[in-house]
């Protein structure tokens, strides 16, 4: 099999080879969700599995983007108030974090919560990120453990910051009134051999899109399946121990009515590299992040259908203010105030980012005391 040399980096070239073989093995066409899974998570080669730096505040560090915990320690210290309440309600002393990134959020939670956490379990598929997390969390090494899969039973509090957006999505496109699934093919006769190809499909969106115009969007089967699996493990843990669970997910996205708005006709798929955004995931594969905004209605329905209660849904700004972000900032240095303000200002992260919570029992978390938008889901 003749694979053109597409990169001087052996790891990236190996990823291209893997993708080409996967396309061939699939009959010449690979659904985008399967391509995205390889591009992000192929062991040792995908974006989240290789050794390149991802998280940082500026491109000069070689990083691609900054998440809230890197921007301000007040993010994790404020979230800790909500986690503490959830630990008390569930009668547990263990926190689970999915996709812990640099380990910054884990450090902030562990520093804040002290002895109320006896075990902090990180679920992360990336060996290189795990090494960085271990270094960041060495002061708490006696409490932290890493796993690469969910256990059969789960109790405690789950947190996930910018996790759902990185789960592979299927692409659906309406062209001339006909729905297609968008996939990836390999054309060795071109300089950029990874190319799009659409196939007519029976897949449909959960709601009709008015109008006749062409329309591209995503469906989030994997994120919804993940939440349903989490629900099953929570219920198994509760049956075995009598102790329940609660989960808090923070991410950018919309409720269904906004997600599939007729004017959002180009979808939400986006790539991030060196703090710049682009919309072409078929270029420089393995070197940049690929994300899609979260359909929070779909995720909430998946949780509800699997037996969890939807505890709340609101903007990141409302959530953090409800949890006590502002009082500690009164006497904070100006640079700290400035970075923390980005977490809640509308044109930064405050409005686009949302928080959704699920639990095995019905209760009202402090983060949703004001501004709960569950009615919009």
N, C-alpha and C positions, 0 to 999 in steps of 0.2 A: 504494500500500500504506500503510495507516494504522497507524503505530506509536505507541502511547501514550508520553507523556513520562514515563519511569521514573526519570530522574536529572537533576539540574541540571548534572552534569559532562558536557561534550560527548563526551569519550572513552568514558565508560561508556555513555552513550546510544547511541553508534555501535556499541558491542559488542552491546547488546541488539538493535539493528537487524540486525546481522550474524547473530546467533543466530536471530532470527525468520525471516529470509530462508533461512537454512540449513535450518531445520525445514520451511519451505514447499517448498523445492527437494527435500527428501528425502521428500516425500509426506505431511508433517504429523507425522512421528514421527522423532526423532533418537536413535540409541543414545547411552547416557551417555558412552561413550568419546569419541565425536565432540563432544559438548557440552563435556566436560572439556578437550579439546584447544583448543577455541575460548576457553573461559573463562580458560585459563592462558596460551595461546601465540598468540592472534590478534595479528598484527603491530601494534604500537603501542597495542593496546587490552587484550589479555589481561593477567592478573595479573602474569606474569613479563615481559611486554613493555612495560608502561607505566612511568611515571616515579615511581610511589609507592614510598616506602621500605618495604622488607620486613624487613631484618635488623637486630636490635638487642636490647639486654638488657632494656629496659623499654618499656611502652606510651607513656610520656611522650615518647619519641623519635619517635613516629609509626610505630614498627615493629610487626610482627606476631608475630615469633618469633625465637628465638636458636638458632643452630646451634653445635656444639662449638667451632669455631675462634673464634667471637665470644666464647665464654665463657672460653676459656683458651688462651693461646699455647702451652701445654704439649701441647695436642692435636696441632698440626701438627709441633712439634719432636720429639715422640715418634714420630709416623707417619713422620717423615723417616728414622729408623733403619731402618724396614722398607723404605722406598723405596730407600734407599742399597743395602741388601742385594739388592733385586730388580734394580736397575740393574747391579750387578756380575754377578749370575747370568745376566741376559739379554745382557750385553755391550753395553749401550746407554747413551746419555747424554741421553735425552729423556723428559720426563714430559708426559702428557696429563691434563688435568683436565676432567671434564664438570660443567657447572652450577656454576661457580666462585663464585656468590653475590656477596658483598661483596669477594672477593679475599683475605680473611683467611687462608684455608688456603694459597693460593698463596704469599703473602708468607712465611708461617712455613716452608714447604718450601724456598723459594728462599734464605731467610736461613740455614737450617740446612745445606743441601746444597752450597752454594758451587759450586765448579768441576766437581763431579760431574754437574751439569746444564748442558748447553750450550744446550738449547732447552726452553722450557716452553710448551706449546700448550693454549689454553683453547677448549673447544667450548661455546659459549653462544649461545642464540638471542635474548637480550635486549640491545637496543641501549643501554638506560638502565643496565643492570647492567654492561655492557662499559665504559661511560664511568667508572663508579665503580671498576671493577677497574683500569683504566688509571691512574687517579689513585693508587690504593693501591700499585700495582706500579711506579711511575715509577723507583724506584732500580734496578729490574731490567729496564728497558724494552728493553735490547739483547738480552735472552734470550726475551722473551715475545711470542707471536703469538696472534691470535684467528682461529678459523675457525667457520663455521656448519654444517659437515657433515664427516663422516668422510672421509679420503682413501681411495683404493682399496687402498693398502698402509699398514700400521701396524707400527712396532716401538717398543719402549720400555715404560714403566710407566704404566698408567692408574690414576687415582684418581677416585672419585666419592663424595662425602659428601652424603647425603640427596638423591640423584638418582633412584633407582629408584622411590621412593614418590610422586614427582610425575609419573610417566608415566601417561597415561590408562588407565583400567580399564573393563571391561564389568561391569555389575551383573547378577547372576542372583538370582532370588527364587523360592523354592518356596512356592506357595500352594495349600492343599488338595491337596497331593500332586502338583501340576503345576508344571513349571519354566517360568518366564517370563524374558525379558530386559527389564530396566527401562530405559525411555528417557524423553525429554523432549518435551512438546508445548507449543503456544502457544494459550492461551485468552484472547482479548482481552476477554472479557466479565467477567473477574475483576480485582481490584486487583493481584494477583500473577500475571501471565499465564503464567509458566513453571510447568508442573505435570508431575507424574510420570504415566507411563502404561506399563503392563506388557503385553507381547505374548508369547504362547506361543512357545517356542523349542525347537530341537533341541540347543542348546548344553548341555553338561553339565560338571560339575566333574570333576577327575581322580580323585576318590574318592567313594564313596557316603556320604551323610549319614544315619546311623541315625535312626529315629524318623519320626513323621508331622507334627511341628510345622512351622510356617512358618519359612523360613530365608532370610536375605539375605546375600549375600557377593559377592566380586569375583573376576574372572579377569584375569590380567595378560599378555595376548597381546603388548602393545607392549613391555613390559620384557623378556619372553622373546625377542622378535624382535630387540631391540636387542643383547642379549648374543650371539645367534647371528650377527648382522652383525659385531660386534666380533671374534668368533672367526674369521670369514672374512677380515677385514682383517689380523688377526695372522698367519694362515697365509700370506696373500699376501705380507706383509712378510718373513716368515721365508724363503719360497721365493726372494724377490728379493735379499735381503741376507745371508741366513744368520743373522740375529739375530732372537731371539724376542721374546715379550712376556709381561707379567704384569699382572693387573688386580685392584684391591682396592676393594670397595664396602662402605660403612658406611651402615647404615640401620636403621630400626625394623621389626620383623616377626617372623615365626615360621617354623618348618618346617611342612610340609604337614599333619602330624597335629594340630598345634595350631591352624593357620590355619583348618582346616575342622572344628574340634571342634564337636560338636553343640550345646554351650552357647554358642558364639559365633554366635548366631542373628541378630544385628543387623549383622554385617559389621564392617568397620574404617574405612569412609569417614569422613573428618573434615575440617573446615575450621578455619583459624586466622586470626584477625584481632585486632589490638591485644592479643596475648598471651592471648586467650580462645579456647576451642575450641567449635565447634558442629557440628551434623550436617546442616545444610541448605545444600547448594551452589547452590540455585536462588534464593537471596536475596543481594542486593548483589554480583552477579556482576562479576568483574574487580577487586574490592576485597579479596578474601581468598583465601588459599591453599586448595587442595583436594588432599588426599592420601589414600592408602590404604597400609596396612601391606604389607610385601613378603612374598610367598610364596617363601621362600628355596629350597625344594625345587624349585619350578618353574623358577626362575632357574638353579639348579645343573644341572638336567637339560637345559635348553636349551643351556648352555655345553658340557656333556659330549657331547650329541648332535651339536654342531657341531664337535667335535674338540679341545676344550680339556680340560685336567686340572683337577679341583677340588683346589686346594692346601690348603684349610682353611676351617673355618667355626666361629666361636666368638663369645662375647659381647664387646662393646666393652671391658668391664672386663678380661677375660683378655687380650685382644689388646694393650691399652695397657700393662698391667703386664708382659707378656712382652717388649714393645718398650722397656722402661726408663723408664716414666713416674715411678716413685716416687723414685729417687735424687736427681734435681734438686730435688725438693720439700722435701728435708730442711732446707735453709737458706733456703727461699723465704719471703717475707712471708706473714702469716696470710691476707690476702685472696686471694693467689695460690693458696695451699693449698686454701682453701675452694672456689674456683671449679673447680680441677682435680679436687677430690674428687667433684664432681657428675658428672664423666665416668665414674666407676667405681662409685659407690654404687648398690646394687640398686634403691632406690626413685626414683632420678633417671634416669640414662642407662645405667648399667652393665650391666643385665640385658636391658632391652627392645631396646637397640641391639645389632646383630650386625655382624660383619665376615665377608665371604666373599671368597675369592680364587681366581682362575683363571690358568692359565698354559699356554704352548705346550709346556713341558717339565715333567716331574715333579720337584719338590723340596719341602723343608719350610721355609716361611718362619718366621722367628723369632716372629712374632706368634701362631703356633699351637702353639708348643712345649709349652705346658701348657693343658689345657682344651679341646682341639679337639673339636668336636661334629659333625664330618662324618658320624658314624654316625647322627645323628638326622635327617638330610636325607631 
